[in-house]
Amino acid sequence: MSSVIQPKQVTPLPIGPGGNNSIKNQMNDTNTQLAMMSVQINADKKFDPPVPKSVTKQVIQGFCSGANDIPTVLSIIGSICIVYGMVAK
């Protein structure tokens, strides 16, 4: 059985040499927090219950489900441009 707690080294950011720069310190603190959150997520995955099955079947419908045929749309736009070209002369 694998151990629940696994050490993780925080990858340093390539932001230049040290110093008392507030922006670098904020970026390094954010990097450390992100590393801690990613380790916590991996530890939580081991104890989270499986995702329950949906009661109803999902229906995924596109925003423009009736007009998502690219060649048809392009031919309509082309026809409009041709008619506009003849009328505009």
C-alpha positions in Angstrom: 0.0 0.0 0.0 1.4 3.4 -1.0 1.8 6.2 1.5 -0.9 8.8 1.6 1.6 11.6 2.2 4.2 12.0 -0.6 6.8 14.7 -0.5 6.9 17.2 -3.4 9.6 19.7 -4.2 8.3 23.1 -5.3 9.8 23.9 -8.7 11.5 27.3 -8.5 10.4 30.0 -10.9 13.0 31.3 -13.4 12.5 34.9 -12.4 16.1 35.9 -11.7 18.4 36.1 -8.8 17.2 36.7 -5.2 16.6 40.0 -3.6 13.9 41.8 -1.8 11.6 42.4 -4.7 7.9 42.3 -3.7 6.7 41.0 -7.1 9.2 38.1 -7.1 8.2 37.2 -3.5 4.5 37.3 -4.5 5.2 35.0 -7.5 7.2 32.6 -5.4 4.4 32.5 -2.8 1.8 31.9 -5.4 4.0 29.1 -6.9 4.3 27.5 -3.5 0.5 27.7 -2.9 -0.2 26.1 -6.3 2.2 23.3 -5.5 0.5 22.7 -2.2 -2.9 22.7 -3.8 -1.8 20.2 -6.5 -0.5 17.9 -3.8 -3.7 18.3 -1.8 -5.8 17.5 -4.9 -3.9 14.3 -5.5 -4.3 13.3 -1.8 -8.0 14.1 -1.9 -8.5 11.9 -5.0 -7.6 8.8 -3.0 -10.5 9.4 -0.5 -13.2 10.9 -2.7 -16.1 8.6 -3.5 -16.7 7.8 -7.2 -18.9 10.2 -9.1 -22.5 9.0 -9.0 -24.2 8.0 -12.2 -26.7 10.5 -13.7 -30.3 9.7 -13.2 -31.3 11.0 -16.6 -29.5 10.8 -19.9 -27.7 14.0 -20.8 -28.8 15.7 -24.0 -26.1 17.9 -25.5 -27.3 20.2 -28.1 -25.2 22.8 -30.0 -26.0 26.5 -29.9 -26.8 26.5 -33.6 -27.5 22.9 -34.1 -29.7 23.4 -37.2 -27.1 25.5 -39.1 -23.8 24.0 -38.2 -23.1 22.6 -41.7 -20.1 24.6 -42.8 -20.4 24.0 -46.6 -24.0 25.1 -46.6 -23.3 28.2 -44.6 -20.4 29.1 -46.9 -22.5 28.6 -50.0 -25.2 30.8 -48.6 -22.7 33.6 -47.8 -21.1 33.2 -51.2 -24.5 33.5 -52.9 -25.3 36.6 -50.9 -22.0 38.2 -51.9 -22.6 37.4 -55.6 -26.1 38.8 -55.6 -24.8 41.9 -53.7 -22.1 42.3 -56.3 -24.6 42.2 -59.2 -27.0 44.6 -57.5 -24.3 47.1 -56.4 -23.1 47.6 -60.0 
